[in-house]
Amino acid sequence: MLPWENEGGVVYTARELRPRKRWVTYGGYCLAVLLLAAGLLTRYRIALLFGALYLLALLMDKQVVVSEEGIEQFYQMRITTHYECYPWNEIDTVVLEDRGHPTLAALYFRRGDKTKRLFFDKEDAEKVLLLARKRNSAIRIERVEKK
């Protein structure tokens, strides 16, 4: 169960601009198996740890949404979960960048000295800007058009 499912309200899911290609995923699994085998067959047992951690990283599922609470990130690993929320009152700037993609737009959320870039469908990006203005009236909203 995801943390934002109980809240109600609107939830906009961020999209991946370039999902991992299939050969990269298979190569990662091959590397993890190679590290595990090297840890078992050689005297370098630390390779077992690296192979197990790499395998867990490959199996990790990351979900990022924008909701009424703010930017919510949920990492689901096999051994643990991690949840982060950037509330709207801590976000000071949102920049919408149209990068010329037919369906996606980039949104940059600035919180102090950190910036998070997320990609949304263009109509969802406009709705996120309205939600940001509604939740924090002091937020600065800017638009950048790539020419």
BELVENTA-V669039 format. One line per field, one symbol per residue. burial: I if it has 9 or more other C-alpha atoms within 8 Angstrom, else O. Layout:
# BELVENTA-V669039
burial->???
This chain:
# BELVENTA-V669039
burial->OOOIOOOOOOIIIIOOOOOOOOOOIOOIIOIIIIIIIIIIOOOOIOIIIIIIOIIIOIOIOOIIIIIIIIIIIIIIIOOOIOOOIIIIOOIIIIIIIIOOOOOIIIIIIIIOOOOOOIIIIIOIIOOIIOIIIOIIOOIOIOOOOOO
